[in-house]
Amino acid sequence: MKKATSLILALVLLVSISNISFADKPSISAEAAILIDAKTGKILYSKNPHKKMYPASTTKILTGILAIEKGILNEQVIVDDKTPYEIEGSHIALEPGEVVTFNDLLHALLIESANDAAVVIAKHISGSVEEFSKLMNKKAKEIGAKNTHFVNPHGLTNKEHVTTAYDLAMIAKYSMNNDTFRDIVKKYRYTIGPTNKKEKTRYLITSNRLLYATGPGNRIRVDGKIVDIKYDGITGIKTGYTYEAQQCLVASAKRGNQELISVVLKAIGTNVYVDTHKLLNYGFNNFINKQFAFKNEYIQNIKVEHGNVSFATAIVEKPFFLTVSEDEIDKIKRKIVLPDKISAPVTKGQVLGRIEFSLNGETLGFVNIISAIDVNQKGIFQVVNKTDNKDSILKKWWIWPILLFAGWRTRIAYKRYKRKKRRYKRGLIYSYNNSKKYY
């Protein structure tokens, strides 16, 4: 009887543990979703991450970062005659001939999600929507978006305008490394002053309720709890909606040193916020941001050729963190990549190599290894380096005659010195022998 009772208790405990482990995985209603570490891109959760989907206005993330990289913020932009009458969906009612700063257009794009601003930006940078779309697709591939093809800068539905949850996460990760982009997408309001066509100030309000929505009418049920839509630590970034795409949301949140990016595609209604809360909660509750390398951490001494000292001290350039689960900590592999030797001169802070971190064969990131000291060249190598510290000495033909001449003169001087020394010795011997005759 006791054995049977013990067996039953063990089975109950095992089932309970299994249920707890299963419960940690979020239940996502959206058709596609992903959660990644914002620094390394490590996937923490995914559902149909590579399924091609309509992105709606999350398209504007790529439009925005391209605009920042290609445009000039304080530049004055003149709205063309066609855009105000051709564009559909959300807008800020731009008028033909209106003069607006590029910075204001960016805020309208990323905060108000203005389609007219998106088209004006595209035409300003590339001359046409078609050419700008080519630029978008090229940039997407450079970032690492594998299944993205855009045909417009705003995201209005087109059968050929598709992306994936994974691709949007990579685009968001790249974009959030830009300070200007980060500064814009974390705002929930912005004002555009009067222009040559508009006497009144435009007041822009973001559609991303994660940034501000609290109180009655702004609450959702997440895992059995009623919470505000506003999320603690949210830092952006972009919503989207069309009938075909339904609700889409790319979000980022930061707590301490840990920053996460979530993507939710084709959710229904406020479930887009429920799913986003679940994803971010899952990330912050089940993963930690652990430090795997420390600034100025000693690595080893590395041999230096032609230096005034024989070795340079190799140290870690800066702290390195990874977002991992508790059971992954001991599985992280650390690989030091350094040459066996280097040549002087070496400057303090010069990159010598790096430490690569991986998990299950997948590289998660790296940190540079630098020199802790200066190492100067010695002897003839120092003279050569002072003569030309940019190009190889072999490329400077005129140095070799100088060196050969200097060597020849040195050899002649040395031979003269040896002859004089021999004569001097013979003179001493002769004087000594003559002096012995008088004793």
C-alpha positions as CSV (number, residue, x, y, z in Angstrom):
1,M,0.0,0.0,0.0
2,K,2.8,2.4,0.9
3,K,4.6,1.6,-2.3
4,A,1.5,2.3,-4.3
5,T,0.9,5.6,-2.5
6,S,4.5,6.6,-3.2
7,L,4.2,5.8,-6.8
8,I,1.0,7.8,-7.1
9,L,2.6,10.8,-5.4
10,A,5.6,10.6,-7.7
11,L,3.4,10.5,-10.8
12,V,1.4,13.5,-9.5
13,L,4.6,15.4,-8.9
14,L,5.9,14.5,-12.3
15,V,2.7,15.7,-14.0
16,S,2.7,18.9,-12.0
17,I,6.3,19.7,-13.0
18,S,5.4,19.0,-16.6
19,N,2.4,21.2,-16.5
20,I,4.5,24.0,-14.9
21,S,7.1,23.7,-17.7
22,F,4.3,23.6,-20.4
23,A,2.6,26.6,-18.8
24,D,5.7,28.7,-19.2
25,K,5.3,28.6,-23.0
26,P,2.8,31.4,-24.0
27,S,-0.4,30.5,-25.8
28,I,-0.5,32.9,-28.8
29,S,-3.7,33.5,-30.7
30,A,-2.1,35.3,-33.6
31,E,-1.2,33.5,-36.8
32,A,2.5,34.2,-36.6
33,A,4.7,35.5,-33.8
34,I,8.3,35.7,-32.6
35,L,10.3,36.9,-29.6
36,I,14.0,37.6,-29.8
37,D,16.8,39.1,-27.8
38,A,17.3,42.6,-29.1
39,K,21.1,42.5,-28.8
40,T,21.9,39.1,-30.3
41,G,18.8,38.2,-32.3
42,K,18.5,34.9,-30.4
43,I,15.0,33.4,-30.8
44,L,13.3,32.9,-27.5
45,Y,9.9,31.9,-28.9
46,S,8.4,31.5,-32.3
47,K,5.1,30.5,-34.0
48,N,5.2,30.3,-37.8
49,P,8.2,32.6,-37.9
50,H,8.9,32.1,-41.6
51,K,5.4,32.1,-42.9
52,K,4.8,34.9,-45.4
53,M,2.3,37.5,-44.1
54,Y,0.9,40.9,-44.9
55,P,2.8,43.4,-42.7
56,A,0.4,46.4,-43.0
57,S,2.0,49.5,-41.4
58,T,4.8,47.7,-39.7
59,T,6.4,48.2,-43.2
60,K,7.1,51.7,-42.0
61,I,9.8,50.4,-39.7
62,L,12.0,49.8,-42.8
63,T,10.8,53.0,-44.4
64,G,11.8,54.9,-41.3
65,I,15.3,53.6,-40.8
66,L,16.0,54.0,-44.5
67,A,14.8,57.6,-44.4
68,I,17.0,58.3,-41.4
69,E,20.0,56.8,-43.1
70,K,19.5,58.5,-46.4
71,G,17.8,61.8,-45.5
72,I,18.7,65.0,-43.7
73,L,16.5,65.7,-40.6
74,N,16.4,69.5,-40.9
75,E,16.0,69.5,-44.7
76,Q,12.9,71.2,-46.1
77,V,10.7,68.9,-48.2
78,I,8.1,70.1,-50.8
79,V,5.1,67.9,-51.1
80,D,4.4,67.0,-54.8
81,D,1.1,67.6,-56.5
82,K,0.0,64.0,-56.8
83,T,0.6,62.3,-53.5
84,P,-2.1,64.1,-51.4
85,Y,-4.8,62.9,-53.8
86,E,-3.5,59.3,-54.5
87,I,-2.9,58.0,-51.1
88,E,-5.4,56.0,-49.0
89,G,-5.6,55.1,-45.3
90,S,-4.1,57.0,-42.4
91,H,-2.6,60.4,-43.3
92,I,-1.8,63.9,-41.9
93,A,-3.6,65.7,-44.8
94,L,-0.5,67.0,-46.6
95,E,-1.2,69.4,-49.4
96,P,0.5,70.0,-52.8
97,G,3.3,72.5,-52.4
98,E,3.4,72.2,-48.7
99,V,6.8,72.6,-47.1
100,V,7.5,70.3,-44.3
101,T,10.8,69.4,-42.5
102,F,12.1,65.9,-43.1
103,N,12.1,65.4,-39.3
104,D,8.4,66.2,-39.1
105,L,7.7,63.7,-41.9
106,L,9.6,61.0,-40.0
107,H,7.5,61.6,-36.9
108,A,4.3,61.5,-38.9
109,L,5.4,58.2,-40.5
110,L,6.3,56.4,-37.3
111,I,3.9,58.0,-34.8
112,E,0.8,58.9,-36.7
113,S,1.5,56.1,-39.3
114,A,0.8,58.6,-42.1
115,N,0.7,57.0,-45.5
116,D,1.1,60.3,-47.3
117,A,4.2,61.0,-45.3
118,A,5.6,57.6,-46.3
119,V,5.1,58.3,-50.1
120,V,6.6,61.9,-49.8
121,I,9.6,60.4,-48.0
122,A,10.0,57.7,-50.7
123,K,9.8,60.2,-53.6
124,H,12.2,62.6,-51.8
125,I,14.8,60.0,-51.4
126,S,14.5,57.9,-54.5
127,G,12.4,59.9,-56.9
128,S,9.6,57.4,-57.0
129,V,7.8,54.7,-54.9
130,E,9.1,52.0,-57.3
131,E,12.8,53.0,-56.9
132,F,12.4,53.4,-53.1
133,S,10.8,49.9,-52.9
134,K,14.0,48.5,-54.6
135,L,16.0,50.2,-52.0
136,M,13.8,48.7,-49.3
137,N,14.3,45.2,-50.6
138,K,18.0,45.6,-50.9
139,K,18.2,46.9,-47.3
140,A,16.0,44.1,-46.1
141,K,18.4,41.5,-47.5
142,E,21.4,43.2,-46.0
143,I,19.8,43.2,-42.6
144,G,19.0,39.4,-42.9
145,A,15.4,39.4,-43.9
146,K,15.1,36.2,-45.9
147,N,11.5,36.3,-47.1
148,T,10.6,39.9,-47.4
149,H,9.5,41.7,-50.6
150,F,8.0,45.2,-50.4
151,V,6.4,47.2,-53.2
152,N,5.5,50.3,-51.3
153,P,6.7,52.3,-48.3
154,H,3.4,52.2,-46.3
155,G,2.2,48.6,-46.2
156,L,-1.2,48.9,-47.9
157,T,-2.2,45.5,-49.1
158,N,-0.6,44.1,-52.3
159,K,-0.2,40.4,-53.0
160,E,3.5,40.9,-53.6
161,H,4.0,43.0,-50.5
162,V,4.9,40.3,-47.9
163,T,7.3,39.6,-45.0
164,T,7.6,37.2,-42.0
165,A,7.6,37.5,-38.3
166,Y,11.3,36.6,-38.3
167,D,12.2,39.2,-40.9
168,L,10.3,42.0,-39.1
169,A,12.2,41.1,-35.9
170,M,15.5,41.4,-37.7
171,I,14.5,44.7,-39.3
172,A,13.3,46.0,-35.9
173,K,16.5,44.8,-34.2
174,Y,18.6,46.7,-36.8
175,S,16.5,49.8,-36.6
176,M,16.5,50.0,-32.8
177,N,20.3,50.3,-32.9
178,N,19.8,53.8,-34.4
179,D,19.4,56.5,-31.7
180,T,17.2,58.7,-33.9
181,F,14.9,55.9,-34.7
182,R,14.7,54.8,-31.0
183,D,13.9,58.4,-29.9
184,I,11.0,58.7,-32.3
185,V,9.3,55.3,-31.8
186,K,9.2,55.7,-28.0
187,K,7.1,58.9,-28.2
188,Y,3.4,58.7,-28.0
189,R,2.7,62.3,-29.1
190,Y,4.2,64.9,-31.4
191,T,3.3,68.3,-32.8
192,I,3.9,69.7,-36.2
193,G,3.7,73.5,-36.3
194,P,2.0,75.7,-38.9
195,T,3.3,75.5,-42.5
196,N,3.0,77.5,-45.6
197,K,-0.3,75.6,-46.3
198,K,-1.6,74.9,-42.8
199,E,-2.3,77.6,-40.3
200,K,-3.1,75.2,-37.5
201,T,-0.8,72.9,-35.5
202,R,-1.0,69.2,-36.2
203,Y,-1.2,67.0,-33.1
204,L,0.0,63.5,-33.7
205,I,-0.9,60.5,-31.4
206,T,0.6,57.1,-31.7
207,S,-1.5,54.1,-32.3
208,N,0.8,52.0,-30.2
209,R,-1.2,51.8,-27.0
210,L,1.6,49.9,-25.2
211,L,3.2,53.3,-24.7
212,Y,0.3,55.0,-22.8
213,A,-3.0,53.2,-22.5
214,T,-4.2,52.8,-18.9
215,G,-7.5,52.8,-17.0
216,P,-11.0,52.0,-18.1
217,G,-11.3,51.0,-21.8
218,N,-7.5,50.3,-21.9
219,R,-7.4,47.0,-20.0
220,I,-6.9,43.4,-21.2
221,R,-6.9,40.0,-19.7
222,V,-3.5,38.3,-19.7
223,D,-3.2,34.8,-18.3
224,G,-6.2,35.3,-16.1
225,K,-5.2,38.8,-14.8
226,I,-6.7,42.2,-15.8
227,V,-3.9,44.5,-16.7
228,D,-3.4,47.9,-18.5
229,I,-2.4,47.7,-22.1
230,K,0.5,50.0,-21.3
231,Y,3.6,47.7,-20.7
232,D,6.3,48.3,-18.2
233,G,9.6,49.0,-19.9
234,I,8.2,49.5,-23.4
235,T,10.5,51.3,-25.8
236,G,8.4,51.2,-29.0
237,I,7.9,50.5,-31.9
238,K,5.1,50.1,-34.6
239,T,1.6,48.9,-35.1
240,G,-0.2,48.0,-38.3
241,Y,-3.7,47.2,-39.6
242,T,-5.4,46.4,-42.8
243,Y,-8.4,44.1,-43.3
244,E,-6.2,41.4,-44.9
245,A,-3.4,41.7,-42.4
246,Q,-5.6,42.3,-39.4
247,Q,-3.8,43.6,-36.3
248,C,0.0,43.6,-36.4
249,L,2.4,44.8,-33.8
250,V,6.2,45.0,-33.4
251,A,7.2,45.9,-29.9
252,S,10.3,46.3,-27.8
253,A,10.8,46.5,-24.1
254,K,13.8,46.9,-21.8
255,R,14.3,46.0,-18.2
256,G,17.8,46.5,-16.8
257,N,20.3,45.2,-19.3
258,Q,17.8,42.9,-20.9
259,E,15.9,44.1,-24.1
260,L,13.4,42.0,-26.1
261,I,11.7,42.5,-29.4
262,S,8.3,40.8,-30.1
263,V,6.4,40.5,-33.4
264,V,2.7,39.6,-33.6
265,L,1.0,39.2,-37.0
266,K,-2.6,38.7,-37.9
267,A,-4.2,39.0,-34.5
268,I,-7.8,39.8,-33.9
269,G,-8.7,43.1,-32.1
270,T,-7.0,43.7,-28.7
271,N,-5.5,40.2,-28.8
272,V,-2.6,41.8,-30.5
273,Y,-1.8,43.4,-27.1
274,V,-2.6,40.3,-25.2
275,D,-0.2,38.2,-27.3
276,T,2.5,40.9,-27.0
277,H,2.2,41.0,-23.2
278,K,2.4,37.2,-23.1
279,L,5.5,37.1,-25.3
280,L,7.3,39.9,-23.3
281,N,6.3,38.4,-20.0
282,Y,7.6,35.0,-21.1
283,G,10.9,36.5,-22.1
284,F,11.5,38.5,-18.9
285,N,10.2,35.7,-16.6
286,N,12.1,32.8,-18.1
287,F,15.3,34.3,-19.4
288,I,18.1,36.3,-17.7
289,N,20.6,38.7,-19.1
290,K,23.9,37.2,-17.9
291,Q,27.3,38.7,-18.2
292,F,29.8,36.3,-19.9
293,A,32.7,38.7,-20.3
294,F,34.0,41.7,-18.3
295,K,35.6,44.9,-19.4
296,N,39.5,44.7,-19.1
297,E,39.3,41.0,-18.3
298,Y,42.7,39.5,-18.9
299,I,42.9,36.9,-21.7
300,Q,46.6,36.2,-22.3
301,N,49.9,37.6,-23.4
302,I,50.4,37.6,-27.1
303,K,53.9,37.5,-28.7
304,V,55.0,40.7,-30.5
305,E,57.6,40.7,-33.3
306,H,60.0,43.6,-33.8
307,G,58.7,45.3,-30.6
308,N,60.5,47.1,-27.8
309,V,58.8,44.5,-25.6
310,S,58.2,40.8,-26.4
311,F,54.6,40.6,-25.4
312,A,51.3,42.6,-25.4
313,T,48.6,42.0,-22.8
314,A,45.3,41.0,-24.4
315,I,42.1,42.1,-22.6
316,V,38.4,42.2,-23.2
317,E,37.2,45.5,-24.8
318,K,33.8,45.8,-23.0
319,P,31.2,43.9,-21.0
320,F,29.3,41.2,-22.9
321,F,25.8,40.0,-22.0
322,L,23.6,37.2,-23.3
323,T,19.9,36.5,-22.7
324,V,19.7,32.9,-21.7
325,S,17.5,30.5,-19.7
326,E,18.9,29.1,-16.4
327,D,19.6,25.7,-18.0
328,E,21.5,27.2,-20.9
329,I,24.1,29.1,-18.8
330,D,26.5,26.1,-18.5
331,K,26.0,25.2,-22.2
332,I,27.3,28.5,-23.6
333,K,30.6,27.8,-25.4
334,R,33.4,30.5,-25.4
335,K,36.0,30.5,-28.2
336,I,39.0,32.8,-28.1
337,V,40.1,33.8,-31.6
338,L,43.6,35.3,-31.5
339,P,46.7,35.1,-33.8
340,D,49.8,33.3,-32.4
341,K,51.8,36.5,-32.8
342,I,51.5,40.1,-34.0
343,S,54.0,42.7,-35.3
344,A,54.8,46.0,-33.8
345,P,53.7,48.8,-33.6
346,V,50.7,48.0,-31.5
347,T,48.5,50.7,-30.0
348,K,46.6,50.6,-26.8
349,G,43.0,49.6,-27.6
350,Q,43.9,48.0,-30.9
351,V,41.7,45.1,-31.8
352,L,43.7,41.8,-31.7
353,G,40.9,39.3,-31.9
354,R,37.7,38.3,-30.3
355,I,35.8,35.9,-28.1
356,E,32.9,34.1,-29.8
357,F,30.0,32.8,-27.8
358,S,27.8,30.0,-29.1
359,L,25.0,27.6,-28.0
360,N,24.4,24.3,-29.7
361,G,26.7,25.3,-32.6
362,E,24.9,28.6,-33.2
363,T,27.0,31.7,-32.7
364,L,25.2,34.2,-30.5
365,G,27.6,37.0,-30.5
366,F,31.2,38.1,-29.9
367,V,33.2,40.7,-28.0
368,N,36.6,42.2,-29.2
369,I,39.9,41.5,-27.6
370,I,42.2,44.5,-27.5
371,S,45.7,45.4,-26.5
372,A,46.1,46.8,-23.0
373,I,49.4,48.6,-23.9
374,D,51.4,50.4,-26.6
375,V,54.2,48.5,-28.2
376,N,56.7,50.5,-30.2
377,Q,59.0,49.1,-32.9
378,K,62.7,48.8,-32.2
379,G,65.9,49.3,-34.2
380,I,65.7,49.6,-38.0
381,F,61.9,48.7,-37.9
382,Q,61.3,51.8,-35.9
383,V,63.1,54.0,-38.5
384,V,61.2,52.4,-41.3
385,N,57.9,52.8,-39.5
386,K,58.6,56.5,-38.9
387,T,59.4,57.0,-42.6
388,D,56.1,55.4,-43.6
389,N,53.5,54.2,-41.1
390,K,50.8,53.6,-43.7
391,D,52.2,51.6,-46.6
392,S,54.5,48.6,-46.7
393,I,58.2,49.4,-46.8
394,L,58.4,47.1,-49.8
395,K,56.3,49.6,-51.8
396,K,58.6,52.5,-51.2
397,W,61.5,51.8,-53.6
398,W,63.4,55.0,-52.7
399,I,64.0,53.8,-49.1
400,W,66.1,50.9,-50.2
401,P,68.9,52.9,-51.8
402,I,69.0,55.0,-48.6
403,L,69.3,52.0,-46.4
404,L,71.9,50.4,-48.7
405,F,73.9,53.5,-48.8
406,A,73.7,53.9,-45.0
407,G,74.8,50.2,-44.6
408,W,77.7,50.7,-47.1
409,R,78.9,53.9,-45.2
410,T,78.6,52.0,-41.9
411,R,80.7,49.2,-43.3
412,I,83.4,51.5,-44.6
413,A,83.5,53.4,-41.3
414,Y,83.8,50.1,-39.5
415,K,86.7,48.9,-41.7
416,R,88.5,52.2,-41.1
417,Y,88.1,51.8,-37.4
418,K,89.5,48.3,-37.5
419,R,92.5,49.4,-39.5
420,K,93.3,52.3,-37.2
421,K,92.9,49.9,-34.2
422,R,95.4,47.4,-35.8
423,R,97.9,50.2,-36.5
424,Y,97.6,51.5,-33.0
425,K,98.3,48.0,-31.6
426,R,101.3,47.6,-33.8
427,G,102.6,51.0,-32.7
428,L,102.3,49.9,-29.0
429,I,104.2,46.6,-29.7
430,Y,107.0,48.4,-31.5
431,S,107.4,51.0,-28.8
432,Y,107.4,48.2,-26.1
433,N,110.1,46.2,-28.0
434,N,112.3,49.2,-28.5
435,S,112.1,50.1,-24.8
436,K,113.4,46.7,-23.7
437,K,116.8,47.4,-25.3
438,Y,117.6,49.9,-22.6
439,Y,117.3,47.4,-19.7
